[in-house]
Amino acid sequence: MNNIAHNLEHLHEEIRSVCKTSGRNPSDICLIAVSKTKPAGLIKEAYDAGQMDIGESYVQEFLEKESSDQLSELPIRWHFIGHLQSNKVKDIVSKVSLVHSIDKLGTAEELSKRASRKNIIVDYLVEINTSGEVSKFGLPPDELLPKAAHFFNLPNIRLRGLMTIASPDRKKARYEFRMLADLLEQLREASPDPVLLTELSMGMSQDYDIAIEEGATMIRIGTAIFGSRQR
């Protein structure tokens, strides 16, 4: 068994364990393998081990991998999880299953415009800066609800939930995950179609267990699957 397959198997065992102790159903957790800076060959190994959901953070790197000989014909569910500038939306709009990192209304508007031109529906999450760190992207928590109606009314895109990158401190991370879950509940109450708002994308290699305990439906794991990044 190769290392990536072994890492995935171990990770699924850990997810099942956390779900058992926290009363969650493992089938409600989507594991996204974060492959930024990793070559297409390693993504193919993960795919061969049963990993369908792959997350990328850089537009150009994603485009190169998505169109590579090793991956272009595979039914991978690509997730864009990195900061997305409005002028890059056109490059990925029809190539990803979910955009996790819409951090401002203007970017959502651009996503809507590009999806409308292609006559497709694109699912997305709003990224929330739950830690308040100026170095992180994301909509401030107190700006979400006042802008919610604008997000809901954009054509050809569907708001499916929220995403955050938590503080490295695990105690702070738990508080921030709980904040995101509370925000999603408030967003549902304001939504004309609350059944669509199902996703909480939160938790990475160092804190996914806490994220699951606090309601994550998607966890984004890189290092625990592929090993340390080179940059």
C-alpha positions as CSV (number, residue, x, y, z in Angstrom):
1,M,0.0,0.0,0.0
2,N,1.5,3.4,-1.0
3,N,1.8,6.2,1.5
4,I,-1.0,8.3,0.2
5,A,-3.5,5.4,0.3
6,H,-2.3,4.6,3.8
7,N,-2.7,8.2,4.9
8,L,-6.2,8.3,3.5
9,E,-7.2,5.1,5.2
10,H,-5.8,6.3,8.5
11,L,-7.6,9.7,8.1
12,H,-10.9,8.0,7.4
13,E,-10.4,5.9,10.6
14,E,-9.8,9.0,12.6
15,I,-12.8,10.7,11.1
16,R,-15.0,7.8,12.0
17,S,-13.6,7.9,15.6
18,V,-14.3,11.6,16.0
19,C,-17.8,11.2,14.6
20,K,-18.5,8.3,16.9
21,T,-17.6,10.3,20.0
22,S,-19.4,13.5,18.8
23,G,-22.6,11.9,17.6
24,R,-21.9,12.7,13.9
25,N,-22.4,10.5,10.9
26,P,-19.1,10.0,8.9
27,S,-21.1,10.0,5.7
28,D,-22.0,13.7,6.4
29,I,-18.3,14.7,6.3
30,C,-16.7,15.4,2.9
31,L,-13.0,15.0,2.9
32,I,-11.2,17.4,0.5
33,A,-7.6,16.5,-0.3
34,V,-5.7,19.8,-0.6
35,S,-3.1,19.3,-3.3
36,K,-1.6,22.8,-3.7
37,T,2.1,22.6,-4.7
38,K,1.8,18.8,-5.2
39,P,2.2,17.3,-8.6
40,A,-0.6,15.7,-10.7
41,G,1.0,12.3,-10.1
42,L,0.3,12.4,-6.4
43,I,-3.3,13.6,-7.0
44,K,-3.7,10.5,-9.3
45,E,-2.4,8.3,-6.5
46,A,-5.1,9.8,-4.2
47,Y,-7.7,9.4,-6.8
48,D,-6.7,5.7,-7.3
49,A,-7.1,5.3,-3.6
50,G,-10.7,6.5,-3.8
51,Q,-10.3,10.2,-3.2
52,M,-12.7,12.1,-5.5
53,D,-12.7,15.6,-3.9
54,I,-9.5,17.6,-4.6
55,G,-8.9,21.2,-3.4
56,E,-6.6,23.7,-5.1
57,S,-5.7,27.2,-4.1
58,Y,-3.9,28.9,-7.0
59,V,-5.7,29.4,-10.3
60,Q,-2.8,28.8,-12.6
61,E,-1.6,25.7,-10.8
62,F,-5.2,24.4,-10.8
63,L,-5.6,24.9,-14.5
64,E,-2.3,23.1,-15.3
65,K,-3.3,20.1,-13.2
66,E,-7.0,20.0,-14.3
67,S,-5.9,19.9,-17.9
68,S,-2.9,17.5,-17.4
69,D,-2.7,14.2,-19.2
70,Q,-2.9,12.3,-15.9
71,L,-6.0,14.0,-14.6
72,S,-8.0,15.6,-17.4
73,E,-10.2,12.6,-18.1
74,L,-10.9,11.7,-14.5
75,P,-14.2,12.6,-12.9
76,I,-12.5,14.5,-10.1
77,R,-14.7,16.9,-8.1
78,W,-12.5,20.0,-8.0
79,H,-12.9,22.5,-5.2
80,F,-11.3,26.0,-5.4
81,I,-10.3,26.9,-1.8
82,G,-7.8,29.7,-2.2
83,H,-8.2,33.5,-2.5
84,L,-10.0,34.3,-5.7
85,Q,-9.6,37.6,-7.5
86,S,-12.5,38.8,-9.6
87,N,-10.3,38.9,-12.7
88,K,-9.6,35.1,-12.3
89,V,-13.2,34.0,-12.0
90,K,-13.5,33.5,-15.7
91,D,-10.7,31.0,-15.7
92,I,-12.3,28.5,-13.3
93,V,-16.1,29.2,-13.4
94,S,-17.0,26.1,-15.4
95,K,-14.2,23.8,-14.1
96,V,-14.9,23.5,-10.4
97,S,-17.7,21.8,-8.4
98,L,-17.6,24.3,-5.6
99,V,-15.9,27.7,-4.9
100,H,-15.1,27.9,-1.2
101,S,-13.5,31.3,-1.0
102,I,-15.9,34.1,-2.1
103,D,-14.8,36.8,0.3
104,K,-16.7,39.9,-1.1
105,L,-19.9,40.7,-2.8
106,G,-18.1,42.0,-5.9
107,T,-16.4,38.6,-6.5
108,A,-19.8,36.9,-6.1
109,E,-21.2,39.3,-8.7
110,E,-18.4,38.4,-11.1
111,L,-19.0,34.7,-10.6
112,S,-22.7,35.3,-11.3
113,K,-22.0,37.2,-14.5
114,R,-19.6,34.6,-15.8
115,A,-21.9,31.7,-14.9
116,S,-24.8,33.5,-16.6
117,R,-22.8,33.9,-19.8
118,K,-22.1,30.2,-19.8
119,N,-25.7,29.3,-18.8
120,I,-24.5,27.2,-15.9
121,I,-25.2,27.1,-12.2
122,V,-22.2,27.4,-9.9
123,D,-22.2,26.5,-6.2
124,Y,-20.2,28.6,-3.8
125,L,-19.4,29.4,-0.2
126,V,-18.8,32.7,1.5
127,E,-15.5,32.9,3.3
128,I,-15.7,34.4,6.8
129,N,-12.7,35.9,8.6
130,T,-13.7,34.4,12.0
131,S,-10.3,35.1,13.6
132,G,-10.2,38.8,12.7
133,E,-6.6,38.5,11.6
134,V,-5.7,41.2,9.1
135,S,-3.5,38.7,7.2
136,K,-6.5,36.5,6.4
137,F,-9.1,36.9,3.7
138,G,-12.8,36.7,4.4
139,L,-15.9,38.8,5.0
140,P,-16.0,40.2,8.5
141,P,-18.7,38.2,10.4
142,D,-20.8,41.2,11.1
143,E,-21.1,42.0,7.4
144,L,-22.6,38.7,6.3
145,L,-26.2,39.2,7.3
146,P,-26.6,42.8,6.1
147,K,-25.3,41.6,2.6
148,A,-27.1,38.3,2.6
149,A,-30.0,39.4,0.4
150,H,-27.6,40.5,-2.3
151,F,-25.8,37.1,-2.2
152,F,-29.2,35.3,-2.4
153,N,-30.4,37.3,-5.4
154,L,-27.5,36.8,-7.7
155,P,-28.5,34.6,-10.8
156,N,-26.8,31.4,-11.9
157,I,-24.9,30.9,-8.6
158,R,-26.1,29.2,-5.4
159,L,-24.9,30.0,-2.0
160,R,-24.4,26.7,-0.2
161,G,-22.8,27.7,3.1
162,L,-19.8,29.2,4.7
163,M,-16.0,28.6,4.9
164,T,-13.3,29.8,7.3
165,I,-9.6,29.3,8.1
166,A,-9.3,29.2,11.9
167,S,-6.6,30.4,14.2
168,P,-3.7,28.0,14.9
169,D,-4.6,28.0,18.6
170,R,-7.0,25.1,19.1
171,K,-9.0,26.8,21.8
172,K,-9.5,29.8,19.6
173,A,-10.2,27.6,16.6
174,R,-13.1,25.9,18.5
175,Y,-14.6,29.2,19.3
176,E,-14.3,30.3,15.6
177,F,-15.8,27.1,14.3
178,R,-18.7,27.5,16.6
179,M,-19.1,31.1,15.4
180,L,-19.3,29.9,11.8
181,A,-21.9,27.3,12.7
182,D,-24.0,30.0,14.4
183,L,-23.7,32.3,11.4
184,L,-24.9,29.6,9.1
185,E,-28.0,29.1,11.3
186,Q,-28.7,32.9,11.1
187,L,-28.1,32.8,7.4
188,R,-30.7,30.0,7.0
189,E,-33.2,32.1,8.9
190,A,-32.7,35.0,6.5
191,S,-32.7,32.8,3.4
192,P,-35.6,32.4,0.9
193,D,-34.3,28.8,0.3
194,P,-32.7,27.6,3.5
195,V,-32.5,24.0,2.3
196,L,-29.6,24.9,0.1
197,L,-27.5,26.1,3.1
198,T,-25.9,22.9,4.2
199,E,-22.2,23.4,4.1
200,L,-19.6,24.4,6.7
201,S,-16.1,24.1,5.2
202,M,-13.8,24.3,8.2
203,G,-10.9,22.4,9.7
204,M,-7.5,21.4,8.4
205,S,-4.9,18.8,9.3
206,Q,-4.2,20.3,12.7
207,D,-7.8,20.9,13.8
208,Y,-10.2,18.9,11.7
209,D,-11.3,16.9,14.8
210,I,-12.5,20.1,16.5
211,A,-14.2,21.2,13.3
212,I,-16.1,18.0,13.0
213,E,-17.2,18.3,16.7
214,E,-18.5,21.8,15.9
215,G,-20.5,20.8,12.8
216,A,-18.1,20.8,9.8
217,T,-19.5,19.2,6.7
218,M,-16.3,19.7,4.7
219,I,-12.7,19.4,6.0
220,R,-9.7,20.5,3.9
221,I,-6.7,18.2,4.5
222,G,-3.4,18.6,2.8
223,T,-0.4,17.7,5.0
224,A,-1.9,14.6,6.6
225,I,-2.5,13.1,3.1
226,F,0.3,14.4,0.9
227,G,3.0,15.4,3.5
228,S,4.5,18.8,4.1
229,R,4.5,21.4,1.3
230,Q,7.6,22.7,-0.3
231,R,6.3,26.3,-0.3
